[in-house]
């Protein structure tokens, strides 16, 4: 269904005034969209944690859950601003397409005022905007109620530091989801940081996803080799191929007991 058809349906719904009821429980909302959530997805859907990290295997359903939460927020809370960020426009468009698919499955319970390739504004004045994740693209927005950062292990670190202040006044929620991409970047740092107690973390390897057959995983293990398989399907942060020394060796070489040769600013 294209944007013109969606807007035509939205106008019909506005004229009728028969807006659909949006379930308060996000899990019931997901089921209404034709989904049968896994146990970890149920926990995520019903979580109220303001900061969430999803370290999940490929094809585990993390993007689908993020799309459901974004749509539920927009439909159930008028005037909400939801931003979907990804490293490139193609990836942002892919996640937004999951939002649009669930919106259609639910029968457009709140009609759209405008509908675009990478965004929608509802008649309740909620907006969902999908953007390629660079610092420049997000600085024009403020007061986000939900920030979804897809492929978070691959976005530029500057994006992370640019979006966090957007939550200062709104008290909005930040969700970062990804498969690992080496021991680097803010996603890895937040996942492994002992100081990051404010995050609710989800680790979902492929072996815990009932939709991925064991036979397929064994085929992937043989085809990809241990390094790629561990990263893509086992949620493991691996040393990158161009590293000369393992991350653990570098960490062990650092010590607070050794005085620096030069004072800072000297």
TIDREN-693652 format. One line per 2 residues: their letters; for each residue x, y negated, z of C-alpha. Coordinates in pm, whole numbers, padded with zeros to 5 digits. Example, Ala and Ser with C-alpha at 12.3 -4.5 7.8 and 13.67 -1.06 7.14 Angstrom:
as) 01230:00450:00780; 01367:00106:00714 $
end
This chain:
xx) 00000:00000:00000; 00158:-00331:-00110 $
xx) 00151:-00669:00066; -00138:-00801:-00144 $
xx) -00356:-00502:-00057; -00270:-00537:00312 $
xx) -00366:-00904:00313; -00693:-00824:00136 $
xx) -00772:-00568:00407; -00672:-00819:00675 $
xx) -00912:-01081:00535; -01193:-00825:00534 $
xx) -01125:-00741:00900; -01112:-01108:00997 $
xx) -01450:-01170:00834; -01605:-00870:01009 $
xx) -01459:-00961:01349; -01437:-00589:01429 $
xx) -01081:-00573:01556; -00957:-00239:01680 $
xx) -00878:-00159:02041; -00509:-00124:02121 $
xx) -00433:00138:02392; -00250:-00002:02692 $
xx) -00036:00312:02720; 00232:00309:02446 $
xx) 00229:00690:02446; -00141:00695:02359 $
xx) -00068:00427:02101; 00200:00650:01943 $
xx) -00038:00944:01932; -00294:00722:01762 $
xx) -00035:00660:01491; -00010:01035:01435 $
xx) 00302:01103:01642; 00364:01373:01901 $
xx) 00639:01229:02124; 00920:01445:02260 $
xx) 00975:01436:02640; 01254:01178:02617 $
xx) 01037:00968:02384; 00751:00976:02634 $
xx) 00989:00852:02902; 01106:00571:02673 $
xx) 00755:00471:02567; 00642:00436:02927 $
xx) 00959:00268:03051; 00955:-00095:03157 $
xx) 01335:-00129:03174; 01444:-00469:03034 $
xx) 01768:-00330:02887; 01775:00001:02699 $
xx) 02055:00189:02521; 01967:00477:02288 $
xx) 02268:00691:02199; 02091:00940:01977 $
xx) 02166:01188:01702; 02076:01125:01344 $
xx) 01712:01213:01270; 01621:01231:01638 $
xx) 01339:00977:01612; 01503:00677:01778 $
xx) 01408:00434:01498; 01050:00558:01497 $
xx) 01019:00497:01871; 01169:00149:01838 $
xx) 00919:00070:01562; 00627:00192:01777 $
xx) 00738:-00019:02073; 00780:-00325:01851 $
xx) 00435:-00282:01699; 00267:-00209:02033 $
xx) 00413:-00526:02182; 00296:-00736:01887 $
xx) -00056:-00594:01887; -00117:-00583:02262 $
xx) 00051:-00910:02367; -00060:-01218:02169 $
xx) 00205:-01474:02066; 00488:-01221:02105 $
xx) 00804:-01263:01897; 00978:-00937:01807 $
xx) 01309:-00940:01620; 01449:-00633:01448 $
xx) 01820:-00667:01372; 02046:-00436:01175 $
xx) 02391:-00459:01012; 02243:-00505:00662 $
xx) 01910:-00602:00506; 01856:-00249:00375 $
xx) 01870:-00107:00728; 01646:-00381:00869 $
xx) 01397:-00313:00590; 01402:00060:00666 $
xx) 01310:00007:01031; 01044:-00249:00941 $
xx) 00894:00003:00698; 00838:00234:00996 $
xx) 00653:-00051:01169; 00439:-00104:00857 $
xx) 00369:00269:00824; 00241:00294:01182 $
xx) 00040:-00026:01136; -00137:00132:00837 $
xx) -00188:00462:01022; -00363:00277:01303 $
xx) -00596:00101:01060; -00462:-00254:01115 $
xx) -00626:-00297:01459; -00522:-00664:01464 $
xx) -00533:-00815:01113; -00229:-00977:00953 $
xx) -00224:-01351:00888; 00074:-01310:00654 $
xx) 00267:-01006:00534; 00617:-01006:00382 $
xx) 00886:-00762:00283; 01066:-00810:00613 $
xx) 00803:-00950:00844; 00442:-00985:00950 $
xx) 00244:-01242:01145; -00080:-01128:01306 $
xx) -00394:-01328:01374; -00312:-01308:01746 $
xx) -00001:-01516:01657; 00243:-01235:01728 $
xx) 00529:-01202:01481; 00767:-00922:01384 $
xx) 01073:-01032:01187; 01339:-00796:01047 $
xx) 01677:-00956:00977; 02024:-00854:00864 $
xx) 02220:-00872:01187; 02463:-01159:01169 $
xx) 02509:-01442:01413; 02397:-01697:01152 $
xx) 02064:-01526:01079; 01946:-01518:01441 $
xx) 02049:-01858:01575; 01730:-02020:01443 $
xx) 01514:-01804:01672; 01447:-01849:02042 $
xx) 01227:-01701:02311; 01219:-01346:02178 $
xx) 01000:-01104:02373; 01166:-00795:02227 $
xx) 01500:-00763:02049; 01567:-00435:01870 $
xx) 01925:-00389:01746; 01940:-00091:01510 $
xx) 02272:00079:01423; 02409:-00116:01719 $
xx) 02749:00057:01704; 02803:-00101:01361 $
xx) 02682:-00458:01414; 02929:-00739:01464 $
xx) 03006:-00809:01829; 02928:-01176:01769 $
xx) 02566:-01084:01707; 02534:-00930:02052 $
xx) 02671:-01239:02223; 02446:-01461:02009 $
xx) 02120:-01278:02087; 02152:-01235:02463 $
xx) 02087:-01606:02539; 01760:-01578:02343 $
xx) 01621:-01377:02635; 01715:-01627:02906 $
xx) 01381:-01811:02920; 01144:-01552:02777 $
xx) 01267:-01270:03001; 01242:-01051:02694 $
xx) 01354:-00694:02644; 01671:-00583:02465 $
xx) 01691:-00242:02300; 02007:-00119:02126 $
xx) 01994:00208:01933; 02260:00390:01736 $
xx) 02468:00694:01675; 02827:00638:01791 $
xx) 03085:00480:01562; 03418:00517:01738 $
xx) 03540:00393:02073; 03499:00027:01991 $
xx) 03244:-00252:01991; 02982:-00368:02238 $
xx) 02763:-00059:02205; 03050:00164:02318 $
xx) 03154:-00083:02587; 02806:-00112:02734 $
xx) 02750:00264:02717; 03073:00343:02903 $
xx) 03093:00042:03134; 03061:00118:03503 $
xx) 02946:-00240:03549; 02658:-00192:03305 $
xx) 02413:-00075:03571; 02137:-00288:03423 $
xx) 02096:-00054:03123; 01859:00240:03105 $
xx) 02044:00496:02893; 01915:00776:02672 $
xx) 02146:01037:02520; 01976:01268:02272 $
xx) 02198:01514:02082; 02053:01698:01784 $
xx) 02028:02019:01984; 01751:01854:02190 $
xx) 01542:01760:01887; 01284:02031:01812 $
xx) 01239:01913:01452; 01600:01990:01354 $
xx) 01653:02365:01291; 01958:02529:01446 $
xx) 02042:02673:01104; 02066:02322:00958 $
xx) 02294:02208:01240; 02526:02502:01184 $
xx) 02539:02417:00815; 02624:02056:00902 $
xx) 02893:02165:01147; 03067:02363:00873 $
xx) 03023:02094:00609; 03124:01790:00815 $
xx) 03395:01933:01038; 03423:01886:01416 $
xx) 03502:01511:01416; 03207:01393:01207 $
xx) 02969:01649:01353; 03049:01539:01709 $
xx) 02983:01176:01618; 02670:01219:01407 $
xx) 02495:01499:01595; 02645:01530:01946 $
xx) 02642:01162:02050; 03017:01159:02115 $
xx) 03230:00848:02079; 03534:00965:01885 $
xx) 03871:00800:01831; 03864:00631:01491 $
xx) 04069:00778:01208; 04314:00489:01188 $
xx) 04403:00491:01559; 04771:00565:01631 $
xx) 04717:00640:02001; 04406:00800:02158 $
xx) 04187:00562:02360; 04241:00765:02677 $
xx) 04620:00730:02641; 04591:00353:02608 $
xx) 04362:00335:02912; 04606:00541:03120 $
xx) 04889:00307:03022; 04710:00011:03178 $
xx) 04753:-00058:03549; 04650:-00344:03777 $
xx) 04947:-00257:04000; 05202:-00376:03745 $
xx) 05263:-00752:03739; 05254:-00910:03391 $
xx) 05583:-01032:03243; 05435:-01371:03169 $
xx) 05178:-01570:03359; 04863:-01672:03175 $
xx) 04913:-02007:03002; 05290:-01996:03042 $
end
